[in-house]
Amino acid sequence: MYEAKPLGDDDSQRLFFKRLFCSPEDCPQDLMKVSSDILKKCGGLPLAIISIAGLLANRRQTVEVWVNTLKSISAAVDKDSHIDKMKRILLLSYFDLPPHLKSCLLYLSVFPEDYLIDCRQLILLWVAEALIPGQDRESMEDLATSYLNDLINRSLVQPVKVGADGATVKTCRVHDVILEFIVSNAVEDKFVTIWNRNGFSDNYSSNKIRRLSIQEDISSQAEEMLKTIKNAAHIRSISIFGSNNSVLGKHASEFLSSQVLRVLNIRGGGLSEFYLGHVKRISQTKYCQITGGTQELPEGIEKLQHLEALDIIDTGIRKLPASIIQLQRLVRLRVHWKGQLPDGIGNLQALEELSMIELGFQSVKFMQGLGDLINLKVLRICWYRDTVVRDVEGHKKACISSLTKLFTRLRQLSVVGWPDATFPLMSLCVGTPPPLQRLVLSIWNKSSAVPHQISSLLNLTRLYIGLSGEVSKEGINILASLPILLSLTVFLDDKEGDSGVFHPRHAINSQGFQRLVKFTFRCWSEAALEFEPGAMPKLQMLKLQPLPARCQFKYGDGGLLLGLQNLAGLKHVALSINCKAATADEVDSLEDDMRGAAGLHRNRPIVQVERLYQYSLAHGCSRRPSGYPTLEAP
C-alpha cells in the first residue's frame, strides 16, 4: 500500500460530513464532539475517512452507537502507522458486513487493478456464481442490485458512470488500496486464485482452486500454468483478461474439464477460438462471455442447458448454429451485429435481452418469431442501408408485426437504420401507453423527422434520436412534451449543412423538459442553440458534440450558444469543437464564449473542452466581424 498525504482538519471534516450529512451544518449537535474524535483517529487519511463514514452511514445516528464505533476504531488503530491504520480501518468495515455482502465484495478480486466494471455484467456474474439467494431470477437481480448499492453506500466500491436518474450505477471500480485489501482476504480464504505479473497469488494450491482469474500474460511461466490446468476439475469460475494467452487454448480440453464450471469470462483475443470447440464439455455453465477473434460457435451448444447469459458481441462469429434455440434458460443473448440467427428464435421463451440484430441478415421467419418472445424486455435491432435484402416489404411487414406484439412488454428498444424515411411508430403506439423506458431511434434517411407518436410514450425516461435534416420547432415541442424524460440525445446528421444552407437557432423555451437532467446535442454541420429563460430547469449535464467552429461568427453575438445562464441547475458542460474548415480565431472564440458564459453562471459549472480535427484548420485571414464581443470569465 502507498501512504497518502493527510488532509487538514477542515478538509477532513468537510469530507466526513459531506458523506454523511451533505454539510457540517446538517450534523446534529450531539454528534459533533464524537465526530471530531473519530476524525482524529483517521489521521487525515482520505480513504480512512470515507471508509469510516461509509461504516457509520449504515448505523443509527446516536451518540451511543458512534461512541462504540469510536472505541472500536481506537482499539484497532492506536499507535499504528498510516498504512497499518488504513488496513485496520478497512478490517472494521469488512467485519461489519453481513455474510452475503462479504462474498460479493470478495468476488471483486477477480477483476484487475483499475478495471472498469460493468454493473450489469457484475450482477449477472453474482447470480451465476450463486452469491445471490433466491429462485426467481428477476427478484435475484433486484437483490443483487441492492447489494451493489449497499457496497457503494459503504464506500467500498466507487461509482463511475451514473444514469440520469442519479441512482442507477452503470459502471464502477474499486480503489487500488481497497482492492489490495480485498485480494488479500479473498486469497487467504481461498475464495479466488489470481495470476498476475507476479505469478500465482500467495497461499496457492493447484488442487483447491475454486475461482481462477488470469490477469496477465502467462507465456513466460507456461509450465506452472499447465500444472494448474491438469487439476481443473473443481474450478467453478474462469476469468481471463488481456491477450497473448494462446497456451491456454492449446490445452483447452484439459482447461475445460471441470464439471462444475459456472462462469467462463474471456476478455481478450488470441485464445477464444480454441475454447469454443470444447464448449459442450461445460454443461453446467450459466454465464459465458467471449471477446476476441473466434469465428464459429460450434454445434453442441445445446448441451449447455443451464446457460443463462451468452455474450459474443465482440467476436467474429457471423452465424449461430440452429441448436441454439434449444437453450431454454437463456435470458441474455448478445451477438455481433453482422451475426445471422436461426429460425425459431421464439423458442427461447426465457429470453429477456436480445441485441444487436441486423435485420437484413435475418430471414422473414426469424423476424416473425421475434413476436413470440413473451418475456423480452430489451431489444436492439439495426437495418443499414447497404444491406442487400431480396424482400424488403416482407421483412418490414414481419418486423412491424413482431414489434407490435412486443411493444406492450419492452422496456428498452433500439432501432438504428430503416429502409424508409420514417420508422412506423404509429403502428406500435396503440392503446394504453407502453411501458417503454428507453428508446434509441436513429433513422438516417433524407428528411427524417421527429415522429409525433413519440409523445404517447409517457413512460420514457431516456431517448436518443438520430435524424437527417433539421429539428423543427414542432419536433422540439414533441420531445419537450415527454413528462418524465431524464436524458435526451439529439443527433443531427444534416447532409445539406455543408452546402452553405443557413439554419436558424434551435430555441428551447420554458415549456416542457421539466425533469430533464442530461442533454446531449450532436451535430456535424451548421447548428446553434439558444436556451430561453426557464428552459430545462433541472438540467445538470450539457454535452455539445461537436459544434462546428466555422459557423461561430455566422450567428452574431454569442456565437453558437446563447442563454447558458438560463439553465438554472447546470453543473457540468462538455464541449467538443469541430475544427474542420474553421479558422483559429473561430475555434478560440467558441471556447472563450463557452468558458465565459460558464464563468458568469451562478453555479460555476465545470467546463470540459476538446478540439477535434485541428489538423484540418483553415488557413488565412480572420473571419471575426468588426465589433464582435469577447466574453471572458471573471
C-alpha positions as CSV (number, residue, x, y, z in Angstrom):
1,M,0.0,0.0,0.0
2,Y,1.1,3.6,-0.6
3,E,1.0,6.3,2.0
4,A,-1.5,9.1,1.2
5,K,-0.9,12.7,2.1
6,P,-3.1,13.6,5.2
7,L,-5.8,16.2,5.0
8,G,-6.1,19.1,7.3
9,D,-8.8,19.3,10.0
10,D,-11.2,21.5,7.9
11,D,-10.9,19.3,4.8
12,S,-11.2,16.1,6.8
13,Q,-14.4,17.4,8.4
14,R,-15.8,18.6,5.1
15,L,-15.2,15.2,3.5
16,F,-16.6,13.3,6.5
17,F,-19.8,15.3,6.8
18,K,-20.4,15.5,3.1
19,R,-20.6,11.7,3.0
20,L,-23.0,11.6,6.0
21,F,-25.0,14.8,6.1
22,C,-24.1,16.8,2.9
23,S,-22.6,19.6,5.0
24,P,-21.2,20.1,8.6
25,E,-24.2,22.4,9.4
26,D,-26.5,19.4,9.0
27,C,-24.8,17.3,11.6
28,P,-26.8,17.0,14.9
29,Q,-25.1,19.0,17.6
30,D,-24.9,16.0,20.0
31,L,-22.7,14.2,17.4
32,M,-20.2,17.0,16.8
33,K,-17.8,16.1,19.7
34,V,-17.7,12.3,18.9
35,S,-17.3,13.2,15.2
36,S,-14.2,15.2,16.0
37,D,-12.7,12.4,18.0
38,I,-13.4,9.9,15.2
39,L,-11.7,12.1,12.6
40,K,-8.6,12.4,14.9
41,K,-8.4,8.6,14.7
42,C,-8.5,8.7,10.9
43,G,-5.3,10.8,10.9
44,G,-6.4,12.8,7.9
45,L,-6.3,9.8,5.6
46,P,-9.0,10.4,2.9
47,L,-9.8,6.8,2.3
48,A,-9.9,6.1,6.0
49,I,-12.4,9.0,6.5
50,I,-14.6,7.8,3.6
51,S,-14.5,4.2,4.9
52,I,-15.5,5.2,8.4
53,A,-18.2,7.5,7.1
54,G,-19.5,4.5,5.0
55,L,-19.5,2.4,8.1
56,L,-21.4,5.0,10.1
57,A,-23.9,5.5,7.2
58,N,-25.3,2.1,7.9
59,R,-25.7,2.6,11.6
60,R,-28.1,4.6,13.8
61,Q,-27.2,8.2,14.3
62,T,-27.0,8.2,18.1
63,V,-24.2,9.2,20.4
64,E,-24.1,5.7,21.9
65,V,-23.6,4.0,18.6
66,W,-21.0,6.5,17.4
67,V,-19.1,6.3,20.7
68,N,-19.0,2.5,20.4
69,T,-17.7,2.9,16.9
70,L,-15.0,5.2,18.2
71,K,-13.9,2.6,20.7
72,S,-13.6,0.0,18.0
73,I,-11.5,2.4,15.9
74,S,-9.3,3.3,18.9
75,A,-8.7,-0.4,19.7
76,A,-7.7,-1.1,16.1
77,V,-5.6,1.9,15.1
78,D,-3.9,3.5,18.1
79,K,-0.1,3.7,17.7
80,D,-0.2,2.3,14.1
81,S,1.5,3.9,11.1
82,H,-0.8,5.5,8.5
83,I,-0.6,2.3,6.3
84,D,-1.4,0.0,9.2
85,K,-4.1,2.3,10.3
86,M,-5.7,2.2,6.9
87,K,-5.6,-1.6,6.9
88,R,-7.3,-1.9,10.3
89,I,-10.0,0.6,9.4
90,L,-10.7,-1.5,6.3
91,L,-10.9,-4.5,8.5
92,L,-13.5,-2.8,10.6
93,S,-15.6,-2.1,7.6
94,Y,-15.1,-5.6,6.3
95,F,-16.1,-7.3,9.5
96,D,-19.2,-5.1,9.8
97,L,-20.5,-6.6,6.5
98,P,-23.2,-9.3,6.7
99,P,-22.0,-12.6,5.1
100,H,-23.8,-12.1,1.8
101,L,-22.0,-8.8,1.2
102,K,-18.7,-10.2,2.2
103,S,-18.9,-12.8,-0.6
104,C,-20.0,-10.2,-3.1
105,L,-17.1,-7.9,-2.1
106,L,-14.6,-10.7,-2.3
107,Y,-15.8,-11.5,-5.8
108,L,-14.5,-8.2,-7.0
109,S,-11.0,-9.6,-6.6
110,V,-11.4,-11.4,-9.9
111,F,-11.1,-8.0,-11.7
112,P,-7.6,-6.5,-12.4
113,E,-6.5,-3.2,-10.9
114,D,-8.1,-0.1,-12.4
115,Y,-10.6,-2.3,-14.3
116,L,-13.9,-0.5,-15.2
117,I,-16.6,-2.9,-14.1
118,D,-19.9,-3.0,-16.0
119,C,-22.5,-3.2,-13.2
120,R,-25.0,-5.2,-15.3
121,Q,-22.3,-7.8,-16.0
122,L,-21.3,-7.9,-12.4
123,I,-24.9,-8.6,-11.3
124,L,-25.2,-11.5,-13.8
125,L,-21.9,-12.9,-12.6
126,W,-23.0,-12.8,-8.9
127,V,-26.2,-14.6,-9.9
128,A,-24.3,-17.2,-11.9
129,E,-21.9,-17.8,-9.0
130,A,-24.8,-18.4,-6.6
131,L,-23.8,-15.5,-4.4
132,I,-27.4,-14.2,-4.5
133,P,-30.1,-16.2,-2.7
134,G,-33.5,-17.0,-4.3
135,Q,-35.2,-18.8,-7.1
136,D,-37.0,-16.1,-9.1
137,R,-34.4,-14.5,-11.4
138,E,-35.9,-11.0,-11.5
139,S,-36.0,-10.9,-7.7
140,M,-32.4,-12.2,-7.6
141,E,-31.2,-9.5,-9.9
142,D,-33.0,-6.8,-7.9
143,L,-31.4,-8.1,-4.8
144,A,-28.0,-8.2,-6.4
145,T,-28.5,-4.5,-7.4
146,S,-29.3,-3.6,-3.8
147,Y,-26.2,-5.5,-2.6
148,L,-24.1,-3.4,-5.1
149,N,-25.7,-0.2,-3.9
150,D,-25.0,-1.2,-0.3
151,L,-21.3,-1.7,-1.1
152,I,-21.3,1.7,-2.8
153,N,-23.0,3.4,0.2
154,R,-20.3,1.9,2.5
155,S,-17.7,3.5,0.2
156,L,-16.1,0.1,-0.6
157,V,-17.0,0.5,-4.3
158,Q,-16.7,3.7,-6.3
159,P,-19.5,4.6,-8.8
160,V,-18.0,5.8,-12.1
161,K,-20.9,6.3,-14.5
162,V,-24.3,7.0,-13.1
163,G,-27.5,7.2,-15.0
164,A,-29.6,10.3,-15.5
165,D,-31.8,9.3,-12.6
166,G,-28.9,9.8,-10.3
167,A,-29.5,6.3,-8.7
168,T,-28.6,3.7,-11.4
169,V,-24.9,3.0,-11.3
170,K,-23.8,1.8,-14.8
171,T,-20.1,1.3,-14.2
172,C,-17.9,1.1,-11.1
173,R,-14.4,0.4,-9.9
174,V,-12.6,-0.5,-6.7
175,H,-9.9,1.9,-5.3
176,D,-6.5,0.3,-5.5
177,V,-6.0,0.3,-1.8
178,I,-9.3,-1.4,-1.1
179,L,-8.7,-3.8,-4.0
180,E,-5.4,-4.8,-2.4
181,F,-7.2,-5.5,0.8
182,I,-10.0,-7.5,-0.9
183,V,-7.5,-9.6,-2.8
184,S,-5.5,-10.3,0.3
185,N,-8.7,-11.6,2.1
186,A,-10.0,-13.5,-0.9
187,V,-6.7,-15.3,-1.5
188,E,-6.4,-16.1,2.2
189,D,-9.9,-17.6,2.3
190,K,-9.2,-19.5,-1.0
191,F,-12.1,-17.7,-2.4
192,V,-10.1,-16.9,-5.6
193,T,-6.8,-17.8,-7.1
194,I,-5.2,-14.9,-9.1
195,W,-2.5,-15.0,-11.7
196,N,-0.9,-11.6,-12.2
197,R,2.5,-10.1,-13.0
198,N,4.0,-11.9,-10.0
199,G,2.6,-15.3,-11.0
200,F,0.1,-17.1,-8.7
201,S,-1.2,-15.4,-5.6
202,D,0.0,-16.4,-2.2
203,N,-1.5,-19.4,-0.5
204,Y,-1.9,-21.0,-3.9
205,S,-2.8,-24.7,-4.1
206,S,-3.5,-26.2,-7.5
207,N,-6.0,-28.7,-6.2
208,K,-8.0,-26.2,-4.3
209,I,-8.8,-23.6,-7.0
210,R,-12.5,-22.5,-6.9
211,R,-12.3,-19.4,-9.0
212,L,-9.3,-18.6,-11.3
213,S,-8.6,-15.1,-12.5
214,I,-5.8,-14.7,-15.1
215,Q,-4.9,-11.1,-15.2
216,E,-1.6,-11.1,-17.1
217,D,0.1,-12.9,-20.0
218,I,1.2,-16.4,-18.9
219,S,3.6,-17.2,-21.7
220,S,6.7,-16.6,-19.5
221,Q,5.6,-19.1,-16.9
222,A,3.6,-21.5,-19.1
223,E,4.8,-24.7,-17.3
224,E,3.4,-23.6,-14.0
225,M,0.1,-22.8,-15.5
226,L,0.0,-26.1,-17.3
227,K,0.4,-27.9,-13.9
228,T,-2.7,-26.0,-12.8
229,I,-5.0,-26.9,-15.7
230,K,-4.3,-30.6,-15.1
231,N,-6.1,-30.1,-11.8
232,A,-9.0,-28.1,-13.2
233,A,-11.8,-30.5,-12.5
234,H,-13.1,-28.5,-9.5
235,I,-12.9,-24.9,-10.9
236,R,-16.2,-23.1,-10.7
237,S,-15.2,-19.9,-12.5
238,I,-12.6,-18.9,-15.1
239,S,-11.9,-15.2,-15.8
240,I,-9.2,-14.2,-18.3
241,F,-8.2,-10.6,-19.0
242,G,-5.9,-9.5,-21.8
243,S,-4.4,-11.3,-24.7
244,N,-1.4,-13.5,-25.7
245,N,-2.6,-16.5,-23.6
246,S,-2.6,-18.9,-26.6
247,V,-1.0,-21.6,-24.4
248,L,-4.4,-22.0,-22.7
249,G,-6.2,-22.5,-26.0
250,K,-3.8,-25.3,-27.0
251,H,-4.8,-27.2,-23.8
252,A,-8.4,-26.3,-23.8
253,S,-9.6,-29.9,-23.4
254,E,-7.9,-30.0,-20.0
255,F,-8.7,-26.4,-19.1
256,L,-12.4,-27.0,-19.6
257,S,-12.6,-30.4,-17.8
258,S,-14.5,-29.0,-14.8
259,Q,-18.0,-30.4,-14.5
260,V,-18.9,-27.6,-12.0
261,L,-17.8,-24.7,-14.1
262,R,-20.4,-21.9,-13.8
263,V,-18.7,-18.9,-15.4
264,L,-16.4,-18.6,-18.5
265,N,-15.5,-15.0,-18.9
266,I,-12.8,-14.4,-21.6
267,R,-11.9,-10.7,-22.1
268,G,-9.3,-10.5,-24.9
269,G,-8.3,-12.2,-28.1
270,G,-5.8,-14.8,-29.1
271,L,-7.4,-17.8,-27.4
272,S,-11.2,-17.8,-27.8
273,E,-11.3,-19.9,-30.9
274,F,-9.7,-22.8,-29.1
275,Y,-12.2,-22.8,-26.2
276,L,-15.4,-22.8,-28.1
277,G,-14.7,-26.2,-29.7
278,H,-14.9,-27.7,-26.2
279,V,-17.9,-25.7,-25.1
280,K,-20.1,-28.8,-24.8
281,R,-17.9,-30.1,-22.0
282,I,-19.0,-27.4,-19.6
283,S,-22.7,-28.4,-19.4
284,Q,-23.3,-26.6,-16.0
285,T,-22.1,-23.2,-17.2
286,K,-24.6,-20.3,-16.6
287,Y,-22.6,-17.3,-17.8
288,C,-20.4,-17.3,-20.9
289,Q,-18.8,-14.1,-22.3
290,I,-16.2,-14.3,-25.1
291,T,-14.3,-11.5,-26.8
292,G,-11.7,-11.8,-29.5
293,G,-11.4,-13.2,-32.9
294,T,-13.2,-16.5,-32.7
295,Q,-15.2,-17.2,-35.9
296,E,-17.6,-20.0,-35.0
297,L,-20.0,-21.2,-32.3
298,P,-20.0,-25.0,-32.6
299,E,-22.8,-27.4,-32.8
300,G,-23.3,-28.9,-29.3
301,I,-24.1,-25.6,-27.8
302,E,-27.5,-27.0,-26.9
303,K,-25.8,-29.2,-24.2
304,L,-25.4,-26.0,-22.1
305,Q,-28.9,-26.4,-20.7
306,H,-28.1,-24.2,-17.7
307,L,-26.8,-21.3,-19.7
308,E,-28.5,-18.0,-18.8
309,A,-26.2,-15.4,-20.5
310,L,-24.3,-15.7,-23.7
311,D,-22.3,-12.7,-24.8
312,I,-20.4,-13.0,-28.1
313,I,-21.0,-9.4,-29.4
314,D,-17.2,-8.7,-29.6
315,T,-16.3,-11.8,-31.6
316,G,-16.0,-12.7,-35.3
317,I,-19.0,-15.1,-35.1
318,R,-21.3,-14.4,-38.0
319,K,-23.6,-17.4,-37.9
320,L,-25.2,-19.1,-34.9
321,P,-26.0,-22.8,-35.0
322,A,-29.6,-23.9,-35.3
323,S,-29.3,-25.8,-32.0
324,I,-29.0,-22.5,-30.0
325,I,-32.8,-22.2,-29.9
326,Q,-32.8,-25.2,-27.6
327,L,-31.3,-23.2,-24.7
328,Q,-34.5,-22.9,-22.7
329,R,-32.9,-21.0,-19.8
330,L,-31.2,-18.4,-21.9
331,V,-32.0,-14.9,-20.6
332,R,-29.4,-12.7,-22.3
333,L,-28.2,-13.1,-25.9
334,R,-25.8,-10.5,-27.3
335,V,-24.4,-11.2,-30.8
336,H,-22.3,-9.3,-33.3
337,W,-24.5,-7.0,-35.5
338,K,-23.5,-9.0,-38.6
339,G,-24.5,-12.3,-37.0
340,Q,-27.1,-14.5,-38.6
341,L,-29.5,-16.2,-36.2
342,P,-31.5,-19.3,-37.0
343,D,-35.3,-19.5,-37.5
344,G,-37.3,-20.5,-34.4
345,I,-36.0,-17.7,-32.1
346,G,-39.4,-17.7,-30.5
347,N,-38.5,-21.0,-28.8
348,L,-36.3,-19.0,-26.4
349,Q,-39.1,-18.3,-24.0
350,A,-36.9,-17.1,-21.1
351,L,-35.1,-14.5,-23.2
352,E,-35.2,-11.0,-21.8
353,E,-32.5,-9.3,-23.8
354,L,-31.6,-9.7,-27.5
355,S,-29.0,-7.5,-29.2
356,M,-27.6,-6.4,-31.7
357,I,-29.6,-7.9,-34.6
358,E,-29.1,-6.7,-38.2
359,L,-32.5,-7.4,-39.7
360,G,-31.1,-7.5,-43.3
361,F,-29.2,-10.7,-42.4
362,Q,-32.2,-12.5,-41.0
363,S,-34.9,-14.5,-42.6
364,V,-38.6,-13.4,-42.6
365,K,-39.3,-16.5,-40.4
366,F,-36.8,-15.3,-37.9
367,M,-38.5,-11.9,-37.6
368,Q,-41.9,-13.5,-37.3
369,G,-40.5,-15.5,-34.4
370,L,-39.4,-12.3,-32.6
371,G,-43.0,-11.6,-31.6
372,D,-43.2,-14.9,-29.7
373,L,-40.6,-13.8,-27.1
374,I,-43.1,-13.2,-24.4
375,N,-40.5,-12.2,-21.8
376,L,-38.4,-9.9,-23.9
377,K,-37.6,-6.6,-22.3
378,V,-34.6,-5.3,-24.2
379,L,-34.3,-5.4,-28.0
380,R,-31.7,-3.8,-30.2
381,I,-32.0,-4.0,-33.9
382,C,-30.5,-2.3,-36.9
383,W,-31.1,-2.2,-40.7
384,Y,-28.3,-0.5,-42.5
385,R,-28.9,1.0,-46.0
386,D,-26.2,-1.0,-47.7
387,T,-27.6,-4.4,-46.6
388,V,-29.0,-6.3,-49.6
389,V,-32.5,-7.7,-48.9
390,R,-34.5,-9.5,-51.5
391,D,-37.9,-9.0,-50.0
392,V,-37.8,-5.6,-48.3
393,E,-41.5,-5.2,-47.9
394,G,-41.8,-8.7,-46.5
395,H,-39.1,-8.0,-44.0
396,K,-40.7,-4.7,-42.9
397,K,-44.1,-6.3,-42.5
398,A,-42.8,-9.2,-40.4
399,C,-40.7,-6.8,-38.3
400,I,-43.5,-4.4,-37.5
401,S,-45.9,-7.3,-36.8
402,S,-43.5,-8.7,-34.2
403,L,-42.7,-5.3,-32.7
404,T,-46.4,-4.6,-32.3
405,K,-46.7,-7.7,-30.2
406,L,-43.6,-6.9,-28.2
407,F,-44.3,-3.2,-27.6
408,T,-46.6,-3.9,-24.7
409,R,-43.7,-5.5,-22.8
410,L,-40.5,-3.9,-24.0
411,R,-38.6,-1.7,-21.5
412,Q,-35.8,-0.8,-23.9
413,L,-35.8,-0.6,-27.7
414,S,-33.1,0.4,-30.1
415,V,-33.7,0.9,-33.8
416,V,-30.7,2.0,-35.9
417,G,-31.4,2.5,-39.6
418,W,-34.6,1.8,-41.6
419,P,-35.4,1.4,-45.3
420,D,-37.9,4.3,-45.3
421,A,-37.6,7.9,-44.2
422,T,-39.5,7.3,-41.1
423,F,-39.9,4.5,-38.7
424,P,-43.6,3.5,-38.3
425,L,-44.1,4.2,-34.6
426,M,-47.8,4.8,-35.4
427,S,-48.3,1.0,-35.9
428,L,-46.8,0.3,-32.4
429,C,-48.3,3.1,-30.3
430,V,-51.8,1.9,-29.9
431,G,-54.0,1.6,-26.8
432,T,-52.6,2.4,-23.4
433,P,-49.1,4.0,-23.1
434,P,-46.5,1.3,-23.5
435,P,-44.0,0.6,-20.6
436,L,-41.0,1.6,-22.8
437,Q,-38.5,3.5,-20.7
438,R,-35.5,3.8,-23.1
439,L,-35.7,4.4,-26.8
440,V,-32.9,4.7,-29.4
441,L,-34.3,5.8,-32.8
442,S,-31.7,6.6,-35.5
443,I,-33.2,6.9,-39.0
444,W,-30.6,8.3,-41.3
445,N,-32.6,8.6,-44.5
446,K,-33.2,12.0,-46.0
447,S,-35.6,14.4,-44.3
448,S,-36.4,12.1,-41.4
449,A,-38.2,14.0,-38.7
450,V,-39.3,13.5,-35.1
451,P,-42.2,11.1,-35.2
452,H,-45.2,12.7,-33.4
453,Q,-46.1,9.3,-31.9
454,I,-43.2,9.7,-29.5
455,S,-45.4,12.0,-27.5
456,S,-47.5,8.9,-26.5
457,L,-44.5,7.2,-24.8
458,L,-45.4,8.6,-21.4
459,N,-43.0,6.3,-19.5
460,L,-39.9,7.2,-21.5
461,T,-37.0,8.4,-19.3
462,R,-34.2,8.1,-21.9
463,L,-34.3,9.0,-25.5
464,Y,-31.6,9.0,-28.2
465,I,-32.9,10.2,-31.6
466,G,-30.8,10.5,-34.7
467,L,-32.1,12.4,-37.7
468,S,-31.1,13.5,-41.2
469,G,-32.2,17.1,-41.5
470,E,-33.2,19.8,-39.1
471,V,-35.3,19.5,-35.9
472,S,-38.3,21.7,-36.5
473,K,-40.0,23.7,-33.7
474,E,-42.8,21.2,-33.8
475,G,-40.2,18.4,-33.3
476,I,-38.7,20.1,-30.3
477,N,-42.2,20.6,-28.8
478,I,-42.9,16.8,-29.3
479,L,-39.7,16.0,-27.4
480,A,-40.5,18.6,-24.7
481,S,-43.9,17.0,-24.1
482,L,-42.5,13.8,-22.6
483,P,-43.4,14.2,-18.9
484,I,-40.7,12.1,-17.2
485,L,-37.8,12.3,-19.7
486,L,-34.5,12.5,-17.8
487,S,-31.9,12.1,-20.6
488,L,-32.1,13.3,-24.2
489,T,-29.6,12.9,-27.0
490,V,-30.4,14.6,-30.4
491,F,-28.0,13.7,-33.2
492,L,-28.3,15.6,-36.4
493,D,-26.6,14.2,-39.5
494,D,-27.5,17.1,-41.8
495,K,-26.1,16.3,-45.2
496,E,-27.1,19.7,-46.5
497,G,-25.4,21.6,-43.8
498,D,-22.1,21.6,-45.7
499,S,-23.6,23.2,-48.7
500,G,-23.9,26.6,-47.0
501,V,-27.6,26.4,-46.1
502,F,-28.2,28.6,-43.1
503,H,-30.3,27.2,-40.3
504,P,-31.8,29.3,-37.5
505,R,-31.0,28.7,-33.9
506,H,-32.8,25.9,-32.2
507,A,-34.6,27.7,-29.4
508,I,-35.7,25.9,-26.3
509,N,-38.2,27.7,-24.1
510,S,-39.7,27.1,-20.6
511,Q,-42.4,24.8,-21.9
512,G,-41.6,21.1,-21.3
513,F,-38.3,19.3,-20.4
514,Q,-39.3,19.9,-16.8
515,R,-37.4,16.8,-15.5
516,L,-34.5,16.6,-18.0
517,V,-31.2,16.1,-16.2
518,K,-28.9,15.4,-19.2
519,F,-29.0,16.9,-22.7
520,T,-26.6,15.9,-25.4
521,F,-26.7,17.7,-28.7
522,R,-24.6,16.2,-31.5
523,C,-24.3,17.8,-35.0
524,W,-21.7,17.6,-37.6
525,S,-22.9,20.6,-39.6
526,E,-24.4,24.0,-39.0
527,A,-26.3,24.2,-35.8
528,A,-26.8,26.7,-33.0
529,L,-28.7,26.6,-29.7
530,E,-30.5,29.1,-27.5
531,F,-31.9,28.5,-24.1
532,E,-34.6,30.9,-23.2
533,P,-35.4,31.9,-19.5
534,G,-36.8,29.0,-17.6
535,A,-35.6,26.3,-20.1
536,M,-34.8,22.9,-18.8
537,P,-34.9,23.9,-15.1
538,K,-33.3,20.7,-13.7
539,L,-30.6,20.2,-16.3
540,Q,-27.3,19.3,-14.8
541,M,-25.2,18.0,-17.7
542,L,-25.0,19.7,-21.1
543,K,-22.9,17.9,-23.8
544,L,-22.3,19.6,-27.1
545,Q,-20.6,17.2,-29.6
546,P,-19.1,18.6,-31.8
547,L,-20.1,22.1,-32.5
548,P,-18.8,23.4,-35.9
549,A,-16.5,26.3,-35.1
550,R,-16.6,27.5,-38.7
551,C,-20.1,28.8,-38.0
552,Q,-19.2,30.7,-34.9
553,F,-19.4,34.2,-36.4
554,K,-22.5,33.5,-38.6
555,Y,-24.9,33.8,-35.7
556,G,-23.8,37.2,-34.3
557,D,-23.3,37.9,-30.6
558,G,-22.9,34.8,-28.5
559,G,-21.9,32.6,-31.5
560,L,-23.3,29.0,-31.5
561,L,-24.7,29.1,-28.0
562,L,-26.9,31.6,-26.2
563,G,-28.6,31.5,-22.8
564,L,-26.4,29.2,-20.8
565,Q,-27.2,31.4,-17.8
566,N,-30.8,30.4,-18.1
567,L,-30.1,26.7,-17.2
568,A,-30.7,27.1,-13.5
569,G,-29.4,23.7,-12.4
570,L,-26.4,23.4,-14.7
571,K,-23.3,21.7,-13.1
572,H,-21.3,20.4,-16.0
573,V,-20.6,21.3,-19.6
574,A,-18.7,19.1,-22.0
575,L,-17.9,20.8,-25.4
576,S,-16.3,19.2,-28.4
577,I,-15.3,21.6,-31.1
578,N,-15.2,20.6,-34.7
579,C,-12.2,22.5,-36.1
580,K,-12.7,21.4,-39.7
581,A,-12.5,24.3,-42.1
582,A,-12.6,26.8,-39.2
583,T,-10.0,29.5,-38.6
584,A,-8.1,29.6,-35.3
585,D,-9.9,32.6,-34.1
586,E,-13.3,30.9,-34.7
587,V,-12.2,28.0,-32.6
588,D,-10.8,30.2,-29.9
589,S,-13.9,32.4,-29.9
590,L,-16.2,29.4,-29.4
591,E,-14.2,28.1,-26.5
592,D,-13.9,31.6,-25.0
593,D,-17.6,32.2,-25.3
594,M,-18.4,28.9,-23.6
595,R,-15.9,29.4,-20.7
596,G,-17.0,33.0,-20.3
597,A,-20.7,32.1,-20.1
598,A,-20.0,29.3,-17.6
599,G,-17.8,31.7,-15.5
600,L,-20.8,34.1,-15.3
601,H,-23.2,31.3,-14.3
602,R,-24.2,31.4,-10.7
603,N,-23.3,27.7,-10.3
604,R,-19.9,28.0,-11.9
605,P,-20.4,24.7,-13.8
606,I,-17.3,22.6,-14.6
607,V,-16.4,23.0,-18.3
608,Q,-14.5,20.4,-20.3
609,V,-13.4,21.3,-23.9
610,E,-11.8,19.1,-26.5
611,R,-10.8,20.2,-30.0
612,L,-11.3,17.7,-32.9
613,Y,-9.6,17.8,-36.3
614,Q,-7.2,20.6,-35.5
615,Y,-5.1,19.4,-38.4
616,S,-8.0,20.5,-40.7
617,L,-8.0,24.1,-39.6
618,A,-8.5,26.7,-42.4
619,H,-5.5,28.9,-43.1
620,G,-5.9,32.6,-43.9
621,C,-7.3,35.8,-42.5
622,S,-9.5,36.1,-39.5
623,R,-13.3,35.9,-40.1
624,R,-14.1,37.8,-36.9
625,P,-16.6,40.6,-37.7
626,S,-15.6,44.0,-36.5
627,G,-17.1,44.7,-33.1
628,Y,-17.7,41.0,-32.3
629,P,-17.7,40.9,-28.5
630,T,-15.3,38.9,-26.4
631,L,-16.8,37.4,-23.3
632,E,-14.3,36.5,-20.6
633,A,-14.8,34.6,-17.4
634,P,-14.4,36.8,-14.3
